Amino acid sequence: MNRMRLFLAGVGGQGTLTATNLLSLTALDHDVQVCSGEIHGMAQRGGIVESTLLLGGYVSPRITSGEADILLGFEPLETLRALHYLRPGGVIISNLEPTYPIGVSTGQETYPDLDLIKKRCLVCSKQSFFLPCRSLAAEAGTARAANIVLLGALTARTESPFTLDDLKESVRSHLPEKIKAVNLKALDLGQRAIETKA
């Protein structure tokens, strides 16, 4: 496997760290050297959650501006905020459905127009894909599986470090029995959704 750097951005409660952990376990299961790190501020209150996953022999989990090969955005505004981490020619895969900050919910702030977010992403990368992850997860059985939908979408890209079967095996091996079926379906829905956009 070629060396690869992934940057994951979301807000508290979206399962960003769970997704990072599942990818890390997948790497270990396939004897791929992995290094990961996380930053989260007031995550339980919907604060920013950022994590990194570096594959192929990196010794530090740090990703600086212009280094990430893939940006996984679990929330559209956080995708926009993390754009500077993406390298030229990198890939963006993002949830399209916002999780509004408290300031927006109370009317004190405004949320950026989603079309503007998508346009800004396309300026940075022609390989930008936006999916209704929460809606697809609800179709799978629970909106809480939106993070796994995003991972399924990742597997549809040739740049993905792992295949759909790799992640399905990780779900079977590492997630609790009661949520395996819904997450396996979420992976399938995520992959199919991005294949129709490619």
C-alpha positions as CSV (number, residue, x, y, z in Angstrom):
1,M,0.0,0.0,0.0
2,N,1.2,3.5,-0.8
3,R,1.6,5.9,2.0
4,M,-1.6,7.9,2.6
5,R,-2.9,10.7,4.8
6,L,-6.6,11.1,5.7
7,F,-8.1,14.0,7.5
8,L,-11.5,13.5,9.1
9,A,-13.6,16.5,10.3
10,G,-17.0,16.6,12.0
11,V,-18.7,17.7,15.2
12,G,-19.4,15.9,18.4
13,G,-21.9,13.1,18.3
14,Q,-21.4,12.2,14.6
15,G,-19.1,9.2,15.1
16,T,-16.0,10.8,13.6
17,L,-13.7,9.1,16.2
18,T,-15.6,5.8,15.8
19,A,-15.0,5.9,12.0
20,T,-11.3,6.7,12.6
21,N,-11.0,3.8,15.0
22,L,-12.7,1.4,12.6
23,L,-10.3,2.5,9.8
24,S,-7.3,2.1,12.1
25,L,-8.4,-1.4,13.1
26,T,-8.9,-2.3,9.4
27,A,-5.3,-1.2,8.7
28,L,-4.0,-3.3,11.6
29,D,-6.0,-6.3,10.4
30,H,-4.3,-6.0,7.0
31,D,-0.8,-5.5,8.5
32,V,-0.7,-1.8,7.4
33,Q,1.3,0.5,9.6
34,V,-1.1,3.1,11.0
35,C,-0.7,6.3,13.1
36,S,-3.8,8.3,14.1
37,G,-4.6,11.3,16.3
38,E,-7.5,13.4,17.3
39,I,-8.5,16.8,18.4
40,H,-11.9,17.6,19.9
41,G,-13.2,20.7,21.6
42,M,-16.4,20.4,23.7
43,A,-17.3,17.5,21.4
44,Q,-20.2,16.3,23.6
45,R,-21.8,19.7,23.0
46,G,-21.5,19.6,19.3
47,G,-18.0,21.1,19.1
48,I,-15.4,20.4,16.4
49,V,-13.9,17.0,16.2
50,E,-10.9,16.4,13.9
51,S,-8.9,13.3,13.5
52,T,-6.1,12.1,11.3
53,L,-5.2,8.7,9.9
54,L,-1.8,8.1,8.4
55,L,-1.0,4.8,6.7
56,G,2.2,3.3,5.5
57,G,4.8,4.1,8.0
58,Y,4.3,7.6,9.3
59,V,5.7,8.2,12.8
60,S,3.6,11.3,13.7
61,P,-0.2,11.7,13.5
62,R,0.2,15.3,12.5
63,I,-1.2,16.6,9.1
64,T,-0.4,20.2,8.2
65,S,-1.9,22.4,5.5
66,G,-1.8,20.9,2.0
67,E,-0.9,17.3,3.1
68,A,-4.1,15.3,3.3
69,D,-4.7,12.9,0.4
70,I,-8.4,12.5,1.4
71,L,-10.7,14.7,3.4
72,L,-13.7,13.0,4.9
73,G,-16.2,15.6,6.1
74,F,-18.9,14.4,8.5
75,E,-20.5,17.9,8.5
76,P,-20.5,20.3,5.5
77,L,-19.2,23.4,7.4
78,E,-16.5,21.4,9.0
79,T,-15.5,20.1,5.5
80,L,-15.2,23.7,4.5
81,R,-13.1,24.6,7.5
82,A,-10.8,21.7,6.9
83,L,-10.2,22.4,3.2
84,H,-6.7,23.9,3.8
85,Y,-5.5,20.5,4.9
86,L,-6.2,18.9,1.5
87,R,-3.3,18.5,-0.9
88,P,-3.7,19.7,-4.6
89,G,-5.5,16.9,-6.4
90,G,-6.8,15.3,-3.2
91,V,-10.3,13.8,-2.8
92,I,-13.2,15.3,-0.8
93,I,-16.0,13.1,0.4
94,S,-18.5,14.9,2.6
95,N,-21.9,14.6,4.2
96,L,-24.3,17.1,2.7
97,E,-26.7,17.4,5.6
98,P,-25.8,20.0,8.3
99,T,-25.7,19.7,12.0
100,Y,-26.5,23.3,13.0
101,P,-24.4,24.9,15.7
102,I,-26.3,26.3,18.7
103,G,-25.8,29.8,17.5
104,V,-27.5,29.0,14.2
105,S,-30.4,27.2,16.0
106,T,-31.0,30.2,18.2
107,G,-30.9,32.6,15.3
108,Q,-27.8,34.4,16.5
109,E,-25.7,33.2,13.6
110,T,-26.2,32.1,10.0
111,Y,-25.1,28.9,8.4
112,P,-23.2,29.1,5.0
113,D,-25.2,28.3,1.9
114,L,-24.6,24.6,1.0
115,D,-24.1,25.5,-2.7
116,L,-21.4,27.9,-1.7
117,I,-19.7,25.2,0.4
118,K,-19.8,22.8,-2.6
119,K,-18.4,25.5,-4.9
120,R,-15.5,26.2,-2.6
121,C,-14.7,22.5,-2.4
122,L,-14.8,22.2,-6.1
123,V,-12.3,25.0,-6.4
124,C,-9.9,23.0,-4.2
125,S,-10.6,19.6,-5.8
126,K,-12.5,18.5,-8.9
127,Q,-12.9,15.2,-7.0
128,S,-15.5,16.5,-4.5
129,F,-18.5,14.4,-3.6
130,F,-21.4,15.3,-1.3
131,L,-23.9,12.7,0.0
132,P,-27.0,12.8,2.2
133,C,-25.3,10.5,4.8
134,R,-27.9,10.9,7.6
135,S,-30.8,10.2,5.2
136,L,-29.0,7.2,3.8
137,A,-28.2,5.9,7.3
138,A,-31.8,6.3,8.3
139,E,-32.6,4.1,5.2
140,A,-30.2,1.5,6.6
141,G,-32.0,1.5,9.9
142,T,-30.6,4.4,12.0
143,A,-29.4,8.0,11.3
144,R,-26.5,7.3,13.8
145,A,-24.8,5.2,11.1
146,A,-24.2,8.3,8.9
147,N,-20.4,8.0,9.7
148,I,-20.4,4.4,8.3
149,V,-22.2,5.6,5.2
150,L,-19.3,8.0,4.6
151,L,-16.8,5.2,5.0
152,G,-18.8,3.1,2.4
153,A,-18.6,6.1,0.0
154,L,-14.8,6.1,0.5
155,T,-14.5,2.5,-0.7
156,A,-16.1,3.5,-4.0
157,R,-13.0,5.6,-4.9
158,T,-9.9,4.1,-6.4
159,E,-7.9,6.3,-4.0
160,S,-9.4,4.4,-1.0
161,P,-6.9,2.5,1.1
162,F,-9.5,-0.2,1.8
163,T,-12.2,-2.0,-0.2
164,L,-15.9,-2.4,0.7
165,D,-15.2,-6.1,1.7
166,D,-12.3,-4.9,4.0
167,L,-14.6,-2.6,5.9
168,K,-17.4,-5.1,6.1
169,E,-15.0,-7.6,7.7
170,S,-14.0,-4.9,10.2
171,V,-17.7,-4.2,11.0
172,R,-18.2,-8.0,11.6
173,S,-15.0,-8.2,13.7
174,H,-15.0,-5.1,15.7
175,L,-18.5,-3.7,16.2
176,P,-21.1,-5.0,18.7
177,E,-23.4,-7.7,17.3
178,K,-26.6,-5.6,17.7
179,I,-25.4,-2.9,15.3
180,K,-23.6,-5.0,12.7
181,A,-26.4,-5.5,10.3
182,V,-27.4,-1.8,10.1
183,N,-23.7,-0.8,9.6
184,L,-23.2,-3.4,6.8
185,K,-26.2,-1.9,5.0
186,A,-24.9,1.6,5.6
187,L,-21.6,0.7,3.9
188,D,-23.5,-0.6,0.9
189,L,-25.7,2.5,0.6
190,G,-22.7,4.8,0.9
191,Q,-20.7,3.0,-1.8
192,R,-23.7,2.9,-4.2
193,A,-24.5,6.6,-3.6
194,I,-21.0,7.8,-4.6
195,E,-20.8,5.4,-7.5
196,T,-23.9,7.2,-9.0
197,K,-22.1,10.5,-8.7
198,A,-18.7,9.4,-10.1
